[in-house]
Amino acid sequence: MTRPQDEQSAPAGALPTEHPGRAARVTRDHAFGDRPSSRTTSRVGGARTTADRARRTLSQNFLADRQAIDLVIRAADPAGLVLEPGAGAGALTLALAGAGAQVIGYEIDPRLARRLAARTRGDPRVEVVHGDFTTAPVPGRPFAVVGNIPYSATSKIVNWCLGAPSLTSATLLTQREYARKRAGGYGRWSRVTVQSWPWFHWRLGPTVNRRSFRPVPSVDSAILRIERRPEPLVRGRRTYQELVELGFSGLGGSVRASLRMRHRGVDAALAAAGVPRDAVVGYVHPDQWITLWQRLYW
């Protein structure tokens, strides 16, 4: 069934991220037509159809492989409240509900939102919201996020998840390159991963071949799993994040040079963390940042 997004502001996030704006309201329209075509393009009289334009504008690539859907379900292990960004035609939505979750599916495309609302009408396990997930209010109780998300909205959706105090986990099907970078798959670590590491564990899941989607994208996807830790690894959020920000500033050309601009005892801290004195910031493991913070602030 459809429902309007709650007219309330999201609580202050756990980490500094883009702040969600005012929630969009839902239209209670009747569904029409069939599910999106599996063809890469569809034209009428040589012109692009509304569906074609939506796919290009909204980065729509729909999961069309049951095995890929099962991979996401196994990685997410859904239970309780689950928010799904980019619900689309509902293949993953129904699988999540079938696995025992109470699903709120967000779909920004009004055509797809109406179709999914009609498809799930009368199903108490599923609610469909026509609107932008990144403007959604954060639930006041524990919840998870699971979704095959648009590549173009990946950073906004991840930031929303990191800023949601009641989020327990996020299981996101993203561009494989993005997932590998955020989970340290190349031996390098991004700023967003390092800054959130004391509160969240990032893990790279299975690859999902591009042929599992319709239309077929130009790259493969992968499952990115973000899990909230039971207890934070540091007690000082502000000082830890300022330390990481300084390290990633690039001032001086190395982590050592950057940190020495504001801190004493940097060489001893680097030695305790096992970080070479000439280390480039991207190669410093998040756990080593925890040690650096402990040595420089305790």
C-alpha positions as a LaTeX table, in Angstrom:
\begin{tabular}{lrrr}
\hline
Residue & $x$ (\AA) & $y$ (\AA) & $z$ (\AA) \\
\hline
Met1 & 0.00 & 0.00 & 0.00 \\
Thr2 & 1.08 & 3.59 & $-0.42$ \\
Arg3 & 1.56 & 6.10 & 2.32 \\
Pro4 & 2.88 & 9.65 & 2.64 \\
Gln5 & 6.33 & 10.19 & 4.04 \\
Asp6 & 6.18 & 11.38 & 7.64 \\
Glu7 & 6.24 & 15.14 & 7.99 \\
Gln8 & 9.11 & 15.25 & 10.44 \\
Ser9 & 12.79 & 16.06 & 10.39 \\
Ala10 & 15.42 & 13.36 & 10.56 \\
Pro11 & 17.29 & 13.14 & 13.85 \\
Ala12 & 20.83 & 14.40 & 13.95 \\
Gly13 & 23.06 & 11.89 & 12.15 \\
Ala14 & 25.73 & 9.75 & 13.70 \\
Leu15 & 28.29 & 11.15 & 11.28 \\
Pro16 & 28.60 & 14.42 & 9.34 \\
Thr17 & 26.81 & 13.80 & 6.04 \\
Glu18 & 24.47 & 15.50 & 3.63 \\
His19 & 21.33 & 16.37 & 5.56 \\
Pro20 & 18.03 & 15.06 & 4.18 \\
Gly21 & 15.55 & 17.75 & 3.30 \\
Arg22 & 11.81 & 17.97 & 3.63 \\
Ala23 & 10.05 & 14.75 & 2.71 \\
Ala24 & 8.10 & 14.53 & $-0.51$ \\
Arg25 & 4.46 & 13.56 & $-0.37$ \\
Val26 & 3.04 & 10.42 & $-1.91$ \\
Thr27 & 0.42 & 10.29 & $-4.61$ \\
Arg28 & $-2.17$ & 7.55 & $-4.29$ \\
Asp29 & $-2.47$ & 6.78 & $-7.97$ \\
His30 & $-3.85$ & 3.65 & $-9.56$ \\
Ala31 & $-1.37$ & 1.45 & $-11.38$ \\
Phe32 & $-1.37$ & 1.01 & $-15.10$ \\
Gly33 & 0.49 & $-1.05$ & $-17.67$ \\
Asp34 & 2.93 & $-3.91$ & $-17.25$ \\
Arg35 & 6.33 & $-4.19$ & $-15.62$ \\
Pro36 & 9.26 & $-2.38$ & $-17.27$ \\
Ser37 & 10.45 & $-3.94$ & $-20.50$ \\
Ser38 & 13.55 & $-6.15$ & $-20.35$ \\
Arg39 & 14.86 & $-4.65$ & $-23.57$ \\
Thr40 & 17.79 & $-2.28$ & $-23.42$ \\
Thr41 & 15.84 & 0.34 & $-25.36$ \\
Ser42 & 12.28 & 0.76 & $-26.48$ \\
Arg43 & 11.19 & 3.25 & $-29.08$ \\
Val44 & 7.93 & 4.39 & $-30.54$ \\
Gly45 & 8.23 & 5.90 & $-34.00$ \\
Gly46 & 11.99 & 6.23 & $-33.53$ \\
Ala47 & 11.67 & 8.39 & $-30.40$ \\
Arg48 & 12.57 & 7.43 & $-26.86$ \\
Thr49 & 9.65 & 6.41 & $-24.68$ \\
Thr50 & 8.91 & 7.78 & $-21.22$ \\
Ala51 & 10.35 & 4.58 & $-19.76$ \\
Asp52 & 13.57 & 5.01 & $-21.74$ \\
Arg53 & 13.99 & 8.59 & $-20.56$ \\
Ala54 & 13.35 & 7.59 & $-16.95$ \\
Arg55 & 15.93 & 4.81 & $-17.11$ \\
Arg56 & 18.58 & 7.20 & $-18.41$ \\
Thr57 & 17.72 & 10.06 & $-16.04$ \\
Leu58 & 17.27 & 7.93 & $-12.91$ \\
Ser59 & 20.00 & 5.32 & $-13.63$ \\
Gln60 & 17.40 & 2.55 & $-13.66$ \\
Asn61 & 18.77 & $-0.99$ & $-14.06$ \\
Phe62 & 16.36 & $-3.60$ & $-12.76$ \\
Leu63 & 17.40 & $-6.90$ & $-11.19$ \\
Ala64 & 16.22 & $-9.68$ & $-13.48$ \\
Asp65 & 18.13 & $-12.66$ & $-12.07$ \\
Arg66 & 16.70 & $-14.71$ & $-9.22$ \\
Gln67 & 20.15 & $-15.92$ & $-8.16$ \\
Ala68 & 21.36 & $-12.33$ & $-7.83$ \\
Ile69 & 18.32 & $-11.45$ & $-5.74$ \\
Asp70 & 19.03 & $-14.45$ & $-3.51$ \\
Leu71 & 22.63 & $-13.22$ & $-3.05$ \\
Val72 & 21.34 & $-9.89$ & $-1.75$ \\
Ile73 & 18.84 & $-11.58$ & 0.57 \\
Arg74 & 21.51 & $-13.86$ & 2.04 \\
Ala75 & 23.89 & $-10.93$ & 2.57 \\
Ala76 & 21.20 & $-8.79$ & 4.20 \\
Asp77 & 19.55 & $-11.51$ & 6.32 \\
Pro78 & 16.52 & $-9.22$ & 6.61 \\
Ala79 & 14.29 & $-9.06$ & 9.67 \\
Gly80 & 12.18 & $-6.34$ & 11.21 \\
Leu81 & 11.90 & $-2.97$ & 9.50 \\
Val82 & 13.72 & $-2.63$ & 6.15 \\
Leu83 & 13.83 & 0.50 & 3.99 \\
Glu84 & 14.46 & $-0.15$ & 0.30 \\
Pro85 & 15.74 & 2.72 & $-1.87$ \\
Gly86 & 14.94 & 2.37 & $-5.55$ \\
Ala87 & 12.28 & $-0.32$ & $-5.23$ \\
Gly88 & 11.59 & $-0.26$ & $-8.97$ \\
Ala89 & 9.35 & $-3.07$ & $-10.20$ \\
Gly90 & 9.49 & $-4.83$ & $-6.83$ \\
Ala91 & 11.55 & $-7.96$ & $-7.47$ \\
Leu92 & 13.75 & $-7.33$ & $-4.42$ \\
Thr93 & 10.85 & $-5.82$ & $-2.45$ \\
Leu94 & 8.84 & $-9.02$ & $-2.59$ \\
Ala95 & 11.90 & $-11.15$ & $-1.84$ \\
Leu96 & 12.63 & $-9.08$ & 1.28 \\
Ala97 & 9.03 & $-9.41$ & 2.42 \\
Gly98 & 9.12 & $-13.13$ & 1.73 \\
Ala99 & 12.22 & $-13.43$ & 3.91 \\
Gly100 & 10.36 & $-11.94$ & 6.87 \\
Ala101 & 11.00 & $-8.19$ & 6.63 \\
Gln102 & 8.51 & $-5.36$ & 6.98 \\
Val103 & 9.44 & $-3.37$ & 3.88 \\
Ile104 & 9.00 & 0.30 & 3.07 \\
Gly105 & 9.98 & 0.68 & $-0.58$ \\
Tyr106 & 10.92 & 4.13 & $-1.89$ \\
Glu107 & 10.59 & 4.79 & $-5.62$ \\
Ile108 & 11.13 & 8.21 & $-7.18$ \\
Asp109 & 9.65 & 7.27 & $-10.57$ \\
Pro110 & 5.87 & 7.85 & $-10.28$ \\
Arg111 & 5.12 & 5.31 & $-12.99$ \\
Leu112 & 6.97 & 2.53 & $-11.17$ \\
Ala113 & 5.67 & 3.61 & $-7.76$ \\
Arg114 & 2.09 & 3.26 & $-8.98$ \\
Arg115 & 2.74 & $-0.14$ & $-10.48$ \\
Leu116 & 4.44 & $-1.47$ & $-7.38$ \\
Ala117 & 1.70 & $-0.08$ & $-5.14$ \\
Ala118 & $-0.88$ & $-1.91$ & $-7.24$ \\
Arg119 & 1.18 & $-5.09$ & $-7.23$ \\
Thr120 & 1.46 & $-5.10$ & $-3.43$ \\
Arg121 & $-1.98$ & $-3.72$ & $-2.60$ \\
Gly122 & $-3.40$ & $-5.65$ & 0.35 \\
Asp123 & 0.01 & $-7.04$ & 1.37 \\
Pro124 & 0.57 & $-5.95$ & 5.00 \\
Arg125 & 4.31 & $-6.61$ & 4.69 \\
Val126 & 4.92 & $-3.90$ & 2.10 \\
Glu127 & 4.41 & $-0.14$ & 1.93 \\
Val128 & 5.32 & 1.87 & $-1.15$ \\
Val129 & 6.40 & 5.51 & $-0.93$ \\
His130 & 6.63 & 7.62 & $-4.07$ \\
Gly131 & 9.54 & 9.90 & $-3.30$ \\
Asp132 & 13.28 & 10.42 & $-3.02$ \\
Phe133 & 14.77 & 8.06 & $-0.45$ \\
Thr134 & 17.48 & 10.57 & 0.48 \\
Thr135 & 14.81 & 12.95 & 1.80 \\
Ala136 & 13.09 & 10.26 & 3.87 \\
Pro137 & 12.72 & 10.75 & 7.63 \\
Val138 & 14.87 & 8.44 & 9.72 \\
Pro139 & 12.77 & 5.86 & 11.61 \\
Gly140 & 12.74 & 6.18 & 15.37 \\
Arg141 & 13.37 & 2.46 & 15.85 \\
Pro142 & 16.11 & 0.12 & 14.60 \\
Phe143 & 15.98 & $-0.58$ & 10.89 \\
Ala144 & 18.10 & $-1.79$ & 7.99 \\
Val145 & 18.50 & $-0.52$ & 4.44 \\
Val146 & 18.61 & $-2.98$ & 1.55 \\
Gly147 & 18.52 & $-2.00$ & $-2.09$ \\
Asn148 & 19.66 & $-2.23$ & $-5.68$ \\
Ile149 & 20.48 & 1.45 & $-5.77$ \\
Pro150 & 20.97 & 3.79 & $-8.75$ \\
Tyr151 & 24.67 & 4.30 & $-9.48$ \\
Ser152 & 24.14 & 8.06 & $-9.76$ \\
Ala153 & 22.67 & 8.29 & $-6.24$ \\
Thr154 & 25.14 & 5.98 & $-4.47$ \\
Ser155 & 27.02 & 8.61 & $-2.48$ \\
Lys156 & 23.84 & 10.36 & $-1.31$ \\
Ile157 & 22.28 & 7.08 & $-0.21$ \\
Val158 & 25.42 & 5.98 & 1.64 \\
Asn159 & 25.66 & 9.36 & 3.37 \\
Trp160 & 22.01 & 9.11 & 4.42 \\
Cys161 & 22.68 & 5.67 & 5.90 \\
Leu162 & 25.76 & 6.82 & 7.81 \\
Gly163 & 23.80 & 9.74 & 9.23 \\
Ala164 & 20.88 & 7.65 & 10.51 \\
Pro165 & 21.29 & 6.99 & 14.27 \\
Ser166 & 18.90 & 4.01 & 14.30 \\
Leu167 & 20.39 & 2.23 & 11.28 \\
Thr168 & 21.69 & $-1.25$ & 12.09 \\
Ser169 & 23.04 & $-2.16$ & 8.65 \\
Ala170 & 22.96 & $-1.31$ & 4.96 \\
Thr171 & 23.22 & $-3.93$ & 2.22 \\
Leu172 & 23.60 & $-2.11$ & $-1.07$ \\
Leu173 & 24.04 & $-3.37$ & $-4.61$ \\
Thr174 & 26.38 & $-0.76$ & $-6.09$ \\
Gln175 & 28.83 & $-0.36$ & $-8.92$ \\
Arg176 & 31.60 & $-2.89$ & $-8.21$ \\
Glu177 & 34.32 & $-0.26$ & $-8.45$ \\
Tyr178 & 32.62 & 1.83 & $-5.76$ \\
Ala179 & 32.10 & $-1.16$ & $-3.45$ \\
Arg180 & 35.73 & $-2.26$ & $-3.76$ \\
Lys181 & 37.05 & 1.23 & $-3.05$ \\
Arg182 & 34.90 & 1.72 & 0.03 \\
Ala183 & 35.71 & $-1.74$ & 1.43 \\
Gly184 & 39.46 & $-1.46$ & 0.84 \\
Gly185 & 39.41 & $-3.97$ & $-1.99$ \\
Tyr186 & 42.41 & $-2.37$ & $-3.70$ \\
Gly187 & 44.47 & $-2.09$ & $-0.53$ \\
Arg188 & 43.56 & 1.59 & $-0.33$ \\
Trp189 & 41.04 & 3.24 & 1.96 \\
Ser190 & 38.76 & 6.20 & 1.26 \\
Arg191 & 38.13 & 9.11 & 3.58 \\
Val192 & 34.46 & 8.20 & 4.15 \\
Thr193 & 35.39 & 4.66 & 5.18 \\
Val194 & 38.13 & 5.78 & 7.55 \\
Gln195 & 36.00 & 8.52 & 9.12 \\
Ser196 & 33.10 & 6.16 & 9.78 \\
Trp197 & 35.20 & 3.11 & 10.76 \\
Pro198 & 34.89 & 3.48 & 14.55 \\
Trp199 & 31.10 & 3.21 & 14.17 \\
Phe200 & 30.65 & 1.07 & 11.04 \\
His201 & 32.33 & $-1.97$ & 9.53 \\
Trp202 & 32.52 & $-2.02$ & 5.73 \\
Arg203 & 32.61 & $-5.34$ & 3.89 \\
Leu204 & 32.78 & $-6.28$ & 0.21 \\
Gly205 & 30.29 & $-8.96$ & $-0.80$ \\
Pro206 & 29.84 & $-11.04$ & $-3.95$ \\
Thr207 & 30.04 & $-9.62$ & $-7.46$ \\
Val208 & 26.82 & $-9.51$ & $-9.48$ \\
Asn209 & 27.37 & $-9.75$ & $-13.22$ \\
Arg210 & 26.00 & $-6.93$ & $-15.33$ \\
Arg211 & 23.89 & $-9.45$ & $-17.26$ \\
Ser212 & 21.74 & $-9.84$ & $-14.14$ \\
Phe213 & 20.16 & $-6.45$ & $-14.90$ \\
Arg214 & 17.76 & $-5.06$ & $-17.49$ \\
Pro215 & 18.74 & $-2.96$ & $-19.26$ \\
Val216 & 22.30 & $-4.31$ & $-19.08$ \\
Pro217 & 24.68 & $-1.67$ & $-17.62$ \\
Ser218 & 28.25 & $-1.22$ & $-18.84$ \\
Val219 & 29.86 & $-2.46$ & $-15.59$ \\
Asp220 & 29.42 & $-5.20$ & $-13.00$ \\
Ser221 & 27.94 & $-4.59$ & $-9.57$ \\
Ala222 & 28.83 & $-5.88$ & $-6.12$ \\
Ile223 & 27.18 & $-6.12$ & $-2.74$ \\
Leu224 & 28.47 & $-3.59$ & $-0.21$ \\
Arg225 & 27.67 & $-4.34$ & 3.41 \\
Ile226 & 27.86 & $-1.60$ & 6.07 \\
Glu227 & 27.25 & $-2.80$ & 9.64 \\
Arg228 & 26.96 & $-0.68$ & 12.76 \\
Arg229 & 29.34 & $-1.81$ & 15.49 \\
Pro230 & 27.85 & $-2.80$ & 18.88 \\
Glu231 & 30.17 & $-0.26$ & 20.54 \\
Pro232 & 32.26 & 2.53 & 18.96 \\
Leu233 & 36.00 & 1.97 & 18.70 \\
Val234 & 36.77 & 5.53 & 19.86 \\
Arg235 & 35.23 & 7.79 & 22.49 \\
Gly236 & 36.00 & 11.12 & 20.86 \\
Arg237 & 34.07 & 11.57 & 17.64 \\
Arg238 & 35.14 & 15.14 & 16.98 \\
Thr239 & 38.83 & 14.64 & 17.67 \\
Tyr240 & 38.97 & 11.40 & 15.68 \\
Gln241 & 37.31 & 12.90 & 12.63 \\
Glu242 & 39.46 & 16.02 & 12.81 \\
Leu243 & 42.54 & 13.79 & 12.88 \\
Val244 & 41.39 & 11.87 & 9.80 \\
Glu245 & 40.48 & 15.10 & 8.00 \\
Leu246 & 43.96 & 16.46 & 8.68 \\
Gly247 & 45.57 & 13.25 & 7.47 \\
Phe248 & 43.60 & 13.32 & 4.23 \\
Ser249 & 44.26 & 17.02 & 3.65 \\
Gly250 & 47.38 & 16.27 & 1.63 \\
Leu251 & 49.35 & 18.95 & 3.47 \\
Gly252 & 53.01 & 18.04 & 3.47 \\
Gly253 & 52.62 & 15.12 & 1.06 \\
Ser254 & 52.44 & 12.28 & 3.61 \\
Val255 & 50.41 & 11.30 & 6.66 \\
Arg256 & 53.40 & 12.02 & 8.88 \\
Ala257 & 53.91 & 15.51 & 7.46 \\
Ser258 & 50.21 & 16.34 & 7.69 \\
Leu259 & 49.81 & 15.19 & 11.30 \\
Arg260 & 53.03 & 16.88 & 12.46 \\
Met261 & 51.52 & 20.24 & 11.57 \\
Arg262 & 49.26 & 20.06 & 14.65 \\
His263 & 50.46 & 17.18 & 16.82 \\
Arg264 & 53.52 & 16.20 & 18.80 \\
Gly265 & 54.61 & 12.60 & 19.19 \\
Val266 & 53.58 & 11.69 & 15.64 \\
Asp267 & 56.62 & 9.48 & 15.00 \\
Ala268 & 55.93 & 7.41 & 18.12 \\
Ala269 & 52.25 & 7.12 & 17.19 \\
Leu270 & 53.12 & 5.98 & 13.66 \\
Ala271 & 55.49 & 3.37 & 15.04 \\
Ala272 & 52.85 & 2.07 & 17.47 \\
Ala273 & 50.33 & 1.80 & 14.62 \\
Gly274 & 52.80 & 0.13 & 12.27 \\
Val275 & 52.57 & 2.95 & 9.74 \\
Pro276 & 55.74 & 3.73 & 7.73 \\
Arg277 & 56.93 & 7.31 & 8.10 \\
Asp278 & 56.56 & 7.88 & 4.36 \\
Ala279 & 53.12 & 6.26 & 4.08 \\
Val280 & 50.58 & 7.71 & 1.66 \\
Val281 & 47.27 & 8.34 & 3.40 \\
Gly282 & 45.20 & 5.93 & 1.30 \\
Tyr283 & 47.33 & 2.98 & 2.41 \\
Val284 & 46.80 & 3.53 & 6.13 \\
His285 & 44.32 & 0.91 & 7.34 \\
Pro286 & 41.34 & 2.20 & 9.36 \\
Asp287 & 42.45 & 0.14 & 12.37 \\
Gln288 & 45.78 & 1.97 & 12.24 \\
Trp289 & 43.90 & 5.26 & 12.40 \\
Ile290 & 42.31 & 4.07 & 15.63 \\
Thr291 & 45.77 & 3.49 & 17.10 \\
Leu292 & 46.98 & 6.87 & 15.87 \\
Trp293 & 44.04 & 8.58 & 17.56 \\
Gln294 & 44.63 & 6.65 & 20.80 \\
Arg295 & 48.31 & 7.60 & 20.88 \\
Leu296 & 47.80 & 11.25 & 20.00 \\
Tyr297 & 44.75 & 11.97 & 22.19 \\
Trp298 & 45.03 & 9.68 & 25.19 \\
\hline
\end{tabular}
